[in-house]
């Protein structure tokens, strides 16, 4: 008995020793795993300081730009006649600008996406002219988004600062995206959504996560810098909380499909107008486009009886109005049709400005129509419509959900996701953004 006990104890001891040795061997193998200290040092030593620096620079410039936009808009609002002739003045200036620097006209995102894949840098005078012209355009009298100019400016700033940091031309595409996402994130007050937007729009069906960490850092720093100067409040102010039930989902899906069809029509008209504009001399192109668009803008102002339509890019109050208050259905339809025509003949003819605001207006107007039949859910339908229109037009479904949430501080993620998935999946094959400006603004 004693011998068996000793033999058993010895066997357990050997077994314990066996497993202990195995564990030590595995631990040694793990310790031998290569830790790339060089890459870590390169990332934290160059990319993080660069991201912080680009965030501070873009946030400061965005704050200056926003301040001038609102100051000019306040002056224009004191005289309606001046507000109505103001677009022609800007169109004349834009004509001279794009004659000398063709890449500064139009939305800017399509050009930027194509540009970052080249070895060239955006010229400094182009950045200055784009900044000045976009500031005056966004001050009023046009329906133009902020993201186009901000993405263009951020791309150029990102490239040049990356060069100063010695990051090289092999990283130029990432540098441009980081700058574009950071500038847009501060000017739209949506740092996370704008970062995702930059990555999604650059790789429509193959998302590249390499620039994600420095881009998020740059966007957050840019947003904090902007907020330090301009305050921290939602870009789209809402006084009502969104409400929805599961019974609304089928109608949300129907709305998403309708928005997809509208965006398809919008894309055809906008691209046709953009391509047609190439046959007109650059110097008079914006003037002709603006002259065609102004009657539609006046009609929209008369139909809605809402002066905020003339100051849409400055403070987005028209979005707030549509999202919360039922407009006449004919007014909603007018907004949809006239926004398509106005932007096709202004942005498509070289006026600097983005396409996010037009998409938001169209989506909000469609949602407002549904709000007539679901008055308690009007805010939800409007916000979901905005997300669906942005996703269909730009092919950025994730960014659309995040950006609308950040800009409104409202939680409609689930119904918005239903609308976004519907509009996005039924709108493959066309986009308002990518590649539109290839050779567009050429002398």
C-alpha positions in Angstrom: 0.0 0.0 0.0 2.8 2.3 0.9 4.6 1.6 -2.3 1.5 2.3 -4.4 1.1 5.7 -2.6 4.7 6.7 -3.2 4.5 5.6 -6.9 1.2 7.6 -7.3 2.8 10.7 -5.7 5.9 10.3 -7.9 3.7 10.0 -11.0 1.7 13.2 -10.1 5.0 14.9 -9.5 6.3 13.9 -12.9 2.9 15.0 -14.5 3.1 18.4 -12.8 6.7 18.8 -13.8 5.8 17.8 -17.4 3.0 20.5 -17.6 5.2 23.0 -15.9 8.0 22.4 -18.5 5.5 22.7 -21.3 4.2 26.0 -20.0 7.7 27.4 -19.6 8.5 26.3 -23.2 5.3 28.1 -24.5 6.2 31.2 -22.4 9.7 31.3 -23.9 8.2 31.1 -27.4 5.9 34.0 -26.6 8.7 36.1 -25.3 10.6 35.4 -28.5 7.8 37.0 -30.5 9.1 40.0 -32.3 8.0 43.4 -31.0 8.5 45.9 -33.8 9.9 48.7 -31.6 10.9 50.6 -34.7 7.4 50.8 -36.2 5.9 51.7 -32.8 8.4 54.5 -32.4 7.8 55.7 -35.9 4.0 55.7 -35.4 4.1 57.5 -32.0 7.0 59.7 -32.9 5.7 61.0 -36.2 2.0 60.2 -36.9 0.7 61.2 -33.5 2.5 64.6 -33.4 1.5 65.1 -37.0 -2.2 64.3 -36.3 -2.2 66.7 -33.3 -0.6 69.4 -35.4 -2.9 69.0 -38.3 -5.8 69.1 -35.9 -4.8 72.4 -34.4 -4.2 74.0 -37.7 -7.4 72.8 -39.4 -9.5 73.6 -36.4 -8.1 77.1 -36.2 -8.7 77.8 -39.9 -12.2 76.2 -39.7 -13.0 78.6 -36.8 -11.8 81.6 -38.8 -13.8 80.5 -41.8 -17.0 79.9 -39.7 -16.6 83.3 -38.1 -16.4 85.1 -41.5 -19.3 83.1 -42.9 -21.6 84.1 -40.1 -20.4 87.7 -40.0 -21.0 88.1 -43.8 -24.3 86.3 -43.5 -25.4 88.7 -40.7 -24.6 91.7 -42.9 -26.5 90.2 -45.9 -29.6 89.5 -43.8 -29.9 93.2 -43.2 -30.8 93.8 -46.9 -32.9 91.3 -48.9 -32.0 92.9 -52.2 -28.3 92.6 -51.5 -28.8 89.0 -50.6 -30.5 88.3 -53.9 -27.8 90.0 -56.1 -25.0 88.7 -53.9 -24.8 85.3 -55.7 -24.0 87.1 -59.0 -21.1 89.0 -57.4 -19.6 85.8 -56.1 -20.2 84.1 -59.5 -18.1 86.8 -61.2 -15.3 86.4 -58.7 -15.5 82.6 -59.1 -15.2 82.9 -62.8 -11.9 84.8 -62.6 -10.7 82.3 -59.9 -11.4 79.1 -61.9 -9.9 80.6 -65.0 -6.6 80.9 -63.3 -6.9 77.9 -60.9 -9.4 75.4 -62.4 -9.2 72.9 -59.6 -10.7 75.4 -57.1 -14.2 75.3 -58.7 -17.1 73.0 -57.8 -17.5 70.8 -54.7 -13.8 69.8 -54.4 -14.2 66.3 -53.1 -14.1 64.5 -56.5 -11.0 66.4 -57.4 -9.4 65.7 -54.0 -10.0 62.0 -54.2 -8.3 61.8 -57.6 -5.6 64.2 -56.6 -4.3 62.3 -53.6 -3.4 59.4 -55.8 -0.9 61.5 -57.7 2.5 62.8 -56.8 1.5 66.4 -57.1 0.7 68.9 -54.2 -2.2 71.3 -54.3 -0.7 74.7 -55.0 -0.8 77.2 -52.2 -2.6 79.9 -54.2 -5.3 77.4 -55.0 -5.8 76.9 -51.2 -6.1 80.6 -50.6 -8.5 81.2 -53.5 -10.6 78.2 -52.4 -10.8 79.5 -48.8 -11.8 83.0 -49.9 -14.4 81.9 -52.5 -15.9 79.2 -50.4 -16.2 81.5 -47.4 -18.2 84.0 -49.5 -20.3 81.3 -51.1 -21.2 79.7 -47.8 -22.2 83.0 -46.3 -25.5 83.0 -48.2 -27.4 83.1 -51.5 -26.4 79.6 -52.5 -27.4 76.1 -51.5 -24.0 74.6 -50.9 -22.4 72.3 -48.3 -19.4 73.0 -46.2 -17.8 69.6 -46.7 -16.6 70.1 -50.3 -14.4 73.2 -49.6 -13.3 71.9 -46.2 -12.2 68.5 -47.7 -10.3 70.3 -50.4 -8.6 72.7 -48.0 -7.8 69.9 -45.5 -6.3 67.7 -48.2 -3.9 70.4 -49.3 -3.0 71.4 -45.8 -2.5 67.7 -44.8 -0.2 67.1 -47.8 2.0 70.1 -47.2 2.3 69.6 -43.4 3.1 65.9 -44.0 5.9 67.0 -46.3 7.2 69.4 -43.6 7.1 66.4 -41.2 9.2 64.4 -43.6 6.5 61.7 -44.1 7.2 61.5 -47.8 5.2 61.2 -51.0 4.5 57.5 -50.4 2.2 58.5 -47.6 0.6 61.5 -49.5 -2.8 59.8 -50.0 -3.1 59.1 -46.2 -1.9 62.6 -45.4 -4.5 64.2 -47.6 -7.3 62.1 -46.2 -6.3 62.9 -42.6 -6.3 66.6 -43.4 -9.6 66.4 -45.3 -11.3 64.5 -42.5 -10.0 66.8 -39.8 -11.1 70.1 -41.5 -14.5 68.6 -42.4 -14.9 67.2 -38.9 -14.5 70.6 -37.2 -16.5 72.6 -39.8 -19.5 70.2 -39.6 -19.0 69.4 -35.9 -18.9 65.7 -36.6 -15.3 64.5 -36.1 -16.0 60.7 -36.0 -18.5 60.8 -38.9 -16.2 63.0 -41.0 -13.3 60.6 -40.5 -15.4 57.6 -41.6 -16.7 59.8 -44.5 -13.2 60.4 -45.7 -12.3 56.7 -45.7 -15.5 55.5 -47.2 -15.5 58.1 -50.0 -11.9 57.4 -50.9 -12.5 53.6 -51.1 -16.1 53.1 -52.0 -16.2 49.3 -51.7 -12.9 48.5 -50.0 -12.5 50.5 -46.8 -8.9 51.2 -45.8 -8.4 51.5 -42.1 -4.7 52.5 -42.2 -5.3 56.2 -41.6 -8.1 55.6 -39.1 -6.2 56.2 -35.8 -4.2 59.4 -36.8 -7.3 60.6 -38.6 -9.5 60.2 -35.5 -6.9 62.0 -33.4 -6.6 64.8 -35.9 -10.4 65.2 -36.2 -11.0 65.3 -32.5 -8.2 67.8 -31.9 -9.5 69.9 -34.8 -13.0 69.8 -33.4 -11.8 70.7 -29.9 -9.8 73.6 -31.3 -12.8 74.8 -33.3 -15.1 74.5 -30.3 -12.6 76.5 -28.2 -13.1 79.4 -30.6 -16.7 78.9 -31.7 -18.4 77.1 -28.9 -19.7 73.6 -28.5 -23.3 73.1 -29.7 -25.0 70.9 -32.3 -24.6 71.9 -35.9 -28.3 71.2 -36.5 -30.3 72.4 -33.5 -33.4 70.4 -32.5 -36.0 71.4 -29.9 -38.0 68.2 -30.2 -36.8 64.6 -29.4 -37.3 62.0 -32.1 -39.9 59.4 -31.5 -40.6 56.2 -33.4 -42.1 52.7 -33.1 -41.4 49.4 -34.8 -44.6 50.0 -36.9 -42.7 52.8 -38.6 -40.0 50.5 -40.1 -41.9 49.5 -43.3 -42.6 53.1 -44.1 -39.0 54.0 -43.4 -37.9 51.4 -45.9 -40.3 52.8 -48.4 -38.9 56.3 -47.8 -35.4 55.0 -48.3 -36.3 53.5 -51.7 -38.0 56.8 -52.7 -34.9 58.7 -51.8 -32.8 56.3 -53.8 -34.9 57.0 -56.9 -34.7 60.8 -56.3 -30.9 60.6 -55.8 -30.6 58.7 -59.1 -32.4 61.5 -60.9 -30.3 64.0 -59.0 -27.1 62.3 -60.1 -28.1 62.2 -63.8 -29.1 65.9 -63.8 -26.1 67.0 -61.8 -23.6 65.1 -63.9 -25.2 66.1 -67.2 -25.0 69.8 -66.1 -21.4 69.4 -64.9 -20.3 67.8 -68.2 -22.2 70.4 -70.3 -20.5 73.2 -68.3 -17.2 72.2 -69.9 -18.3 73.7 -73.2 -18.6 77.1 -71.6 -15.5 79.3 -71.0 -14.4 79.1 -67.3 -14.6 82.9 -66.8 -18.3 83.1 -67.5 -19.3 79.6 -66.5 -20.3 80.3 -62.9 -22.1 83.5 -64.0 -24.3 81.6 -66.5 -25.0 78.8 -64.1 -26.0 81.3 -61.4 -28.2 83.2 -63.7 -30.1 80.0 -64.6 -30.3 79.0 -60.9 -31.4 82.3 -59.4 -35.1 82.1 -60.6 -35.4 78.7 -58.9 -33.9 80.1 -55.7 -36.3 83.1 -55.8 -39.2 80.7 -56.4 -38.1 78.5 -53.5 -37.9 81.5 -51.2 -41.4 82.6 -52.3 -43.0 79.1 -51.9 -41.5 78.3 -48.5 -41.7 81.9 -47.2 -38.7 81.0 -45.2 -35.7 83.4 -45.3 -33.5 80.7 -43.9 -33.4 79.1 -47.3 -31.2 81.9 -48.5 -28.8 81.3 -45.6 -28.8 77.5 -45.6 -25.0 76.9 -45.7 -24.3 79.6 -43.0 -26.3 78.2 -40.1 -28.4 75.3 -41.4 -31.5 76.6 -39.7 -33.6 75.6 -42.7 -32.8 72.0 -41.9 -34.0 72.6 -38.3 -37.2 74.0 -39.6 -37.9 71.1 -42.0 -37.0 68.5 -39.4 -39.5 69.7 -36.9 -42.3 71.6 -38.6 -44.6 70.2 -41.2 -44.2 72.2 -44.4 -46.9 72.2 -47.1 -46.4 69.1 -49.3 -46.1 71.2 -52.4 -43.3 73.2 -50.6 -41.5 69.9 -49.8 -41.7 68.9 -53.4 -40.5 72.3 -54.5 -37.5 72.0 -52.2 -36.6 68.6 -53.7 -36.9 69.7 -57.3 -35.4 73.2 -57.0 -32.5 72.1 -54.8 -31.5 69.6 -57.6 -31.8 72.3 -60.2 -30.1 75.0 -58.2 -27.1 72.9 -57.3 -26.7 71.4 -60.7 -26.4 74.9 -62.2 -24.3 76.5 -59.5 -22.0 73.8 -58.0 -22.0 72.0 -61.4 -20.9 75.2 -63.1 -18.0 75.8 -60.8 -19.4 77.6 -57.7 -17.4 76.2 -54.7 -19.4 74.3 -52.2 -20.3 70.8 -51.1 -23.1 68.4 -51.8 -23.9 67.3 -48.2 -26.3 70.2 -47.5 -28.3 69.6 -50.8 -28.5 65.9 -49.8 -29.7 66.8 -46.3 -32.3 69.2 -47.7 -33.7 66.6 -50.1 -33.8 63.9 -47.5 -35.3 66.1 -44.9 -38.0 67.2 -47.3 -38.9 63.6 -48.2 -39.1 62.9 -44.5 -41.2 65.9 -43.9 -43.8 64.6 -46.4 -44.0 61.3 -44.4 -44.3 63.5 -41.3 -47.7 64.7 -42.6 -49.0 61.2 -42.1 -47.0 60.5 -39.0 -47.0 63.8 -37.2 -45.5 62.4 -33.9 -42.6 60.9 -35.9 -41.8 63.9 -38.1 -38.4 64.5 -36.5 -37.4 60.8 -36.9 -38.6 60.6 -40.5 -36.7 63.8 -41.4 -33.4 62.7 -39.8 -33.7 59.2 -41.3 -34.3 60.8 -44.7 -31.2 63.0 -44.3 -29.1 59.9 -43.6 -30.6 57.9 -46.4 -30.0 60.8 -49.0 -26.4 61.2 -47.9 -25.7 57.5 -48.0 -27.3 57.2 -51.5 -25.6 60.3 -52.9 -22.1 59.8 -51.5 -22.0 56.0 -51.0 -21.0 56.5 -47.4 -23.6 54.5 -45.3 -21.7 54.3 -42.0 -20.6 57.9 -42.2 -24.1 59.0 -42.9 -25.5 57.5 -39.7 -22.7 58.7 -37.5 -22.6 62.3 -39.1 -26.3 62.9 -38.7 -26.1 61.6 -35.1 -23.2 63.9 -34.3 -24.6 67.0 -36.0 -28.0 66.7 -34.3 -27.1 65.0 -31.0 -30.3 62.9 -31.6 -30.6 59.1 -31.3 -32.4 57.7 -34.4 -29.7 55.1 -35.2 -32.1 52.1 -35.7 -34.7 53.8 -38.0 -32.0 55.7 -39.8 -30.1 52.4 -40.4 -33.2 50.9 -42.0 -33.5 53.9 -44.3 -29.7 54.0 -45.1 -29.5 50.3 -45.9 -32.5 50.6 -48.3 -31.2 53.7 -50.1 -27.6 52.5 -50.2 -28.4 49.0 -51.5 -30.8 50.2 -54.2 -28.5 52.9 -55.5 -25.4 51.0 -56.6 -23.8 52.2 -59.8 -23.9 56.0 -59.3 -22.5 58.6 -57.0 -22.7 62.4 -56.8 -19.0 62.6 -55.6 -16.4 60.2 -56.7 -14.6 61.0 -60.0 -17.0 63.8 -61.0 -14.3 66.4 -61.4 -11.9 64.5 -63.5 -10.9 67.0 -66.1 -14.0 69.1 -65.3 -12.4 72.5 -64.6 -9.9 72.6 -67.4 -9.1 75.7 -69.4 
